[in-house]
Amino acid sequence: MARIIAGEHKGRRLAPVPSNGTRPTSDRVKESLFSRLEGYDAIQDAVVVDLFAGSGALGLEALSRGARTLEAVDRAEAAFKTLTKNAAAFGPAVRVSKNTALKHLNARQGEPIELLFLDPPYQFSEAELATLLAAAGEQLHEAATVVVERDARATEPAWPPTLRCFHQKTYGSTQIWLAEPARQEYG
């Protein structure tokens, strides 16, 4: 059973999504990832978007640790139902959307994204991920952090020119990349 590890909602249990087609983030990976994100000051008061949210574990963890708002997106019916149930306990700071990640980004309005989680399902191709990362670049705050979670056998994402990967770590069968908006050199 997934749970919130730290913060205001520490210990809160989250209803899981069916395992068919999903890759839930283990507590060990989540603990390490959030420790690093807190070290980068990427969570406090952040506008968070969790695409492929599943149960909402990553985005809701960020809210528990001090993020300002969360947009949690998943298109799978079972995941959406679970996500809606889990998000209810977090109040109006959470907006849940049943949509594809790309459609959500293309239609999104509002404050720039400061923390973006991308944990696509197994069958999501590298080309689809590259398209999504390019679309996300236009929505990011200049100091945003992008978290991409994939299977450990996956190749590094094809980063668009608007993003720069600054960290990669493998945890057993899970691989995490952290990226930020690329700084434009003027001169």
GUPANU-929720 format. One record per residue (C-alpha): residue number from 1; residue in three letters; x negated, y, z. Coordinates in nm, 2 decimals. Example, Ala and Ser with C-alpha at 12.3 -4.5 7.8 and 13.67 -1.06 7.14 Angstrom:
+-----+-----+--------+--------+--------+
!   k !   r !     px !     py !     pz !
+-----+-----+--------+--------+--------+
!   1 ! ALA !  -1.23 !  -0.45 !   0.78 !
!   2 ! SER !  -1.37 !  -0.11 !   0.71 !
+-----+-----+--------+--------+--------+
//
This chain:
+-----+-----+--------+--------+--------+
!   k !   r !     px !     py !     pz !
+-----+-----+--------+--------+--------+
!   1 ! MET !   0.00 !   0.00 !   0.00 !
!   2 ! ALA !  -0.14 !   0.34 !  -0.10 !
!   3 ! ARG !  -0.16 !   0.61 !   0.16 !
!   4 ! ILE !  -0.27 !   0.97 !   0.21 !
!   5 ! ILE !  -0.62 !   0.95 !   0.35 !
!   6 ! ALA !  -0.67 !   1.30 !   0.50 !
!   7 ! GLY !  -0.52 !   1.64 !   0.56 !
!   8 ! GLU !  -0.17 !   1.75 !   0.67 !
!   9 ! HIS !   0.00 !   1.42 !   0.55 !
!  10 ! LYS !  -0.28 !   1.19 !   0.67 !
!  11 ! GLY !  -0.15 !   0.83 !   0.70 !
!  12 ! ARG !   0.16 !   0.88 !   0.50 !
!  13 ! ARG !   0.24 !   0.57 !   0.30 !
!  14 ! LEU !   0.31 !   0.60 !  -0.07 !
!  15 ! ALA !   0.54 !   0.37 !  -0.26 !
!  16 ! PRO !   0.33 !   0.19 !  -0.52 !
!  17 ! VAL !   0.41 !   0.17 !  -0.89 !
!  18 ! PRO !   0.43 !  -0.17 !  -1.06 !
!  19 ! SER !   0.08 !  -0.29 !  -1.15 !
!  20 ! ASN !   0.17 !  -0.36 !  -1.51 !
!  21 ! GLY !  -0.03 !  -0.11 !  -1.71 !
!  22 ! THR !  -0.15 !   0.10 !  -1.42 !
!  23 ! ARG !  -0.48 !   0.12 !  -1.24 !
!  24 ! PRO !  -0.42 !   0.25 !  -0.89 !
!  25 ! THR !  -0.72 !   0.43 !  -0.74 !
!  26 ! SER !  -0.86 !   0.25 !  -0.44 !
!  27 ! ASP !  -0.89 !   0.42 !  -0.11 !
!  28 ! ARG !  -1.27 !   0.38 !  -0.13 !
!  29 ! VAL !  -1.29 !   0.56 !  -0.47 !
!  30 ! LYS !  -1.04 !   0.82 !  -0.35 !
!  31 ! GLU !  -1.23 !   0.89 !  -0.03 !
!  32 ! SER !  -1.56 !   0.94 !  -0.22 !
!  33 ! LEU !  -1.40 !   1.15 !  -0.49 !
!  34 ! PHE !  -1.22 !   1.38 !  -0.25 !
!  35 ! SER !  -1.53 !   1.42 !  -0.04 !
!  36 ! ARG !  -1.72 !   1.54 !  -0.35 !
!  37 ! LEU !  -1.43 !   1.77 !  -0.45 !
!  38 ! GLU !  -1.41 !   1.93 !  -0.11 !
!  39 ! GLY !  -1.79 !   1.98 !  -0.13 !
!  40 ! TYR !  -1.74 !   2.17 !  -0.45 !
!  41 ! ASP !  -1.45 !   2.37 !  -0.29 !
!  42 ! ALA !  -1.23 !   2.25 !  -0.57 !
!  43 ! ILE !  -0.91 !   2.17 !  -0.36 !
!  44 ! GLN !  -0.83 !   2.45 !  -0.12 !
!  45 ! ASP !  -0.54 !   2.67 !  -0.26 !
!  46 ! ALA !  -0.58 !   2.51 !  -0.60 !
!  47 ! VAL !  -0.32 !   2.48 !  -0.88 !
!  48 ! VAL !  -0.34 !   2.10 !  -0.95 !
!  49 ! VAL !  -0.21 !   1.90 !  -1.24 !
!  50 ! ASP !  -0.21 !   1.52 !  -1.22 !
!  51 ! LEU !  -0.14 !   1.37 !  -1.57 !
!  52 ! PHE !  -0.06 !   1.00 !  -1.57 !
!  53 ! ALA !   0.02 !   1.05 !  -1.21 !
!  54 ! GLY !   0.16 !   0.70 !  -1.14 !
!  55 ! SER !   0.25 !   0.70 !  -0.77 !
!  56 ! GLY !   0.11 !   1.05 !  -0.73 !
!  57 ! ALA !  -0.17 !   0.94 !  -0.50 !
!  58 ! LEU !  -0.44 !   1.17 !  -0.64 !
!  59 ! GLY !  -0.23 !   1.49 !  -0.67 !
!  60 ! LEU !  -0.05 !   1.43 !  -0.34 !
!  61 ! GLU !  -0.39 !   1.37 !  -0.17 !
!  62 ! ALA !  -0.50 !   1.71 !  -0.30 !
!  63 ! LEU !  -0.18 !   1.88 !  -0.16 !
!  64 ! SER !  -0.24 !   1.71 !   0.17 !
!  65 ! ARG !  -0.59 !   1.86 !   0.18 !
!  66 ! GLY !  -0.48 !   2.21 !   0.10 !
!  67 ! ALA !  -0.40 !   2.25 !  -0.27 !
!  68 ! ARG !  -0.13 !   2.52 !  -0.33 !
!  69 ! THR !   0.08 !   2.34 !  -0.60 !
!  70 ! LEU !   0.10 !   2.02 !  -0.79 !
!  71 ! GLU !   0.24 !   1.93 !  -1.13 !
!  72 ! ALA !   0.27 !   1.55 !  -1.14 !
!  73 ! VAL !   0.34 !   1.40 !  -1.48 !
!  74 ! ASP !   0.41 !   1.05 !  -1.60 !
!  75 ! ARG !   0.62 !   0.91 !  -1.88 !
!  76 ! ALA !   0.67 !   0.55 !  -1.76 !
!  77 ! GLU !   1.01 !   0.51 !  -1.61 !
!  78 ! ALA !   0.90 !   0.30 !  -1.31 !
!  79 ! ALA !   0.61 !   0.53 !  -1.24 !
!  80 ! PHE !   0.84 !   0.84 !  -1.27 !
!  81 ! LYS !   1.09 !   0.69 !  -1.02 !
!  82 ! THR !   0.81 !   0.61 !  -0.77 !
!  83 ! LEU !   0.65 !   0.95 !  -0.82 !
!  84 ! THR !   0.97 !   1.13 !  -0.76 !
!  85 ! LYS !   1.03 !   0.94 !  -0.44 !
!  86 ! ASN !   0.67 !   1.00 !  -0.31 !
!  87 ! ALA !   0.68 !   1.37 !  -0.40 !
!  88 ! ALA !   1.00 !   1.43 !  -0.21 !
!  89 ! ALA !   0.82 !   1.43 !   0.12 !
!  90 ! PHE !   0.59 !   1.71 !   0.00 !
!  91 ! GLY !   0.86 !   1.97 !  -0.06 !
!  92 ! PRO !   0.87 !   2.25 !  -0.32 !
!  93 ! ALA !   0.50 !   2.26 !  -0.38 !
!  94 ! VAL !   0.54 !   1.96 !  -0.61 !
!  95 ! ARG !   0.70 !   1.96 !  -0.96 !
!  96 ! VAL !   0.75 !   1.62 !  -1.11 !
!  97 ! SER !   0.78 !   1.58 !  -1.49 !
!  98 ! LYS !   0.87 !   1.28 !  -1.71 !
!  99 ! ASN !   0.67 !   1.35 !  -2.02 !
! 100 ! THR !   0.36 !   1.26 !  -2.21 !
! 101 ! ALA !   0.05 !   1.43 !  -2.09 !
! 102 ! LEU !  -0.01 !   1.61 !  -2.42 !
! 103 ! LYS !   0.35 !   1.74 !  -2.45 !
! 104 ! HIS !   0.33 !   1.86 !  -2.09 !
! 105 ! LEU !   0.01 !   2.05 !  -2.16 !
! 106 ! ASN !   0.13 !   2.20 !  -2.48 !
! 107 ! ALA !   0.45 !   2.32 !  -2.32 !
! 108 ! ARG !   0.30 !   2.43 !  -1.99 !
! 109 ! GLN !   0.32 !   2.79 !  -1.87 !
! 110 ! GLY !   0.21 !   2.95 !  -1.55 !
! 111 ! GLU !  -0.11 !   2.98 !  -1.36 !
! 112 ! PRO !  -0.43 !   2.83 !  -1.50 !
! 113 ! ILE !  -0.51 !   2.48 !  -1.38 !
! 114 ! GLU !  -0.78 !   2.47 !  -1.11 !
! 115 ! LEU !  -0.79 !   2.09 !  -1.06 !
! 116 ! LEU !  -0.69 !   1.85 !  -1.33 !
! 117 ! PHE !  -0.67 !   1.47 !  -1.28 !
! 118 ! LEU !  -0.67 !   1.25 !  -1.59 !
! 119 ! ASP !  -0.63 !   0.87 !  -1.51 !
! 120 ! PRO !  -0.48 !   0.73 !  -1.83 !
! 121 ! PRO !  -0.35 !   0.38 !  -1.86 !
! 122 ! TYR !  -0.58 !   0.10 !  -1.99 !
! 123 ! GLN !  -0.44 !   0.12 !  -2.35 !
! 124 ! PHE !  -0.51 !   0.49 !  -2.38 !
! 125 ! SER !  -0.77 !   0.53 !  -2.66 !
! 126 ! GLU !  -1.09 !   0.74 !  -2.65 !
! 127 ! ALA !  -0.95 !   0.94 !  -2.94 !
! 128 ! GLU !  -0.63 !   1.02 !  -2.75 !
! 129 ! LEU !  -0.84 !   1.12 !  -2.44 !
! 130 ! ALA !  -1.06 !   1.35 !  -2.66 !
! 131 ! THR !  -0.74 !   1.52 !  -2.80 !
! 132 ! LEU !  -0.60 !   1.56 !  -2.44 !
! 133 ! LEU !  -0.93 !   1.71 !  -2.31 !
! 134 ! ALA !  -0.93 !   1.96 !  -2.59 !
! 135 ! ALA !  -0.57 !   2.06 !  -2.52 !
! 136 ! ALA !  -0.65 !   2.09 !  -2.15 !
! 137 ! GLY !  -0.94 !   2.33 !  -2.21 !
! 138 ! GLU !  -0.69 !   2.60 !  -2.30 !
! 139 ! GLN !  -0.51 !   2.57 !  -1.97 !
! 140 ! LEU !  -0.80 !   2.57 !  -1.74 !
! 141 ! HIS !  -0.91 !   2.83 !  -1.49 !
! 142 ! GLU !  -1.27 !   2.94 !  -1.55 !
! 143 ! ALA !  -1.38 !   2.77 !  -1.23 !
! 144 ! ALA !  -1.16 !   2.45 !  -1.28 !
! 145 ! THR !  -1.27 !   2.10 !  -1.21 !
! 146 ! VAL !  -1.15 !   1.81 !  -1.44 !
! 147 ! VAL !  -1.15 !   1.46 !  -1.30 !
! 148 ! VAL !  -1.14 !   1.17 !  -1.56 !
! 149 ! GLU !  -1.10 !   0.82 !  -1.42 !
! 150 ! ARG !  -1.14 !   0.52 !  -1.65 !
! 151 ! ASP !  -1.24 !   0.15 !  -1.64 !
! 152 ! ALA !  -1.61 !   0.10 !  -1.56 !
! 153 ! ARG !  -1.66 !  -0.04 !  -1.91 !
! 154 ! ALA !  -1.53 !   0.27 !  -2.09 !
! 155 ! THR !  -1.76 !   0.50 !  -2.27 !
! 156 ! GLU !  -1.81 !   0.86 !  -2.16 !
! 157 ! PRO !  -1.53 !   1.08 !  -2.29 !
! 158 ! ALA !  -1.60 !   1.29 !  -2.60 !
! 159 ! TRP !  -1.61 !   1.62 !  -2.43 !
! 160 ! PRO !  -1.48 !   1.92 !  -2.63 !
! 161 ! PRO !  -1.71 !   2.22 !  -2.66 !
! 162 ! THR !  -1.50 !   2.39 !  -2.39 !
! 163 ! LEU !  -1.59 !   2.14 !  -2.12 !
! 164 ! ARG !  -1.92 !   2.03 !  -1.97 !
! 165 ! CYS !  -1.96 !   1.71 !  -1.77 !
! 166 ! PHE !  -2.16 !   1.76 !  -1.46 !
! 167 ! HIS !  -2.12 !   1.44 !  -1.26 !
! 168 ! GLN !  -2.06 !   1.07 !  -1.33 !
! 169 ! LYS !  -2.03 !   0.78 !  -1.08 !
! 170 ! THR !  -1.92 !   0.42 !  -1.11 !
! 171 ! TYR !  -1.74 !   0.24 !  -0.82 !
! 172 ! GLY !  -1.71 !  -0.13 !  -0.90 !
! 173 ! SER !  -1.45 !  -0.14 !  -1.18 !
! 174 ! THR !  -1.38 !   0.23 !  -1.18 !
! 175 ! GLN !  -1.58 !   0.51 !  -1.34 !
! 176 ! ILE !  -1.53 !   0.88 !  -1.26 !
! 177 ! TRP !  -1.65 !   1.18 !  -1.46 !
! 178 ! LEU !  -1.63 !   1.54 !  -1.33 !
! 179 ! ALA !  -1.63 !   1.83 !  -1.58 !
! 180 ! GLU !  -1.59 !   2.20 !  -1.58 !
! 181 ! PRO !  -1.53 !   2.47 !  -1.84 !
! 182 ! ALA !  -1.85 !   2.53 !  -2.04 !
! 183 ! ARG !  -2.00 !   2.87 !  -1.98 !
! 184 ! GLN !  -2.03 !   3.08 !  -2.30 !
! 185 ! GLU !  -2.38 !   3.22 !  -2.35 !
! 186 ! TYR !  -2.38 !   3.57 !  -2.48 !
! 187 ! GLY !  -2.69 !   3.74 !  -2.59 !
+-----+-----+--------+--------+--------+
//
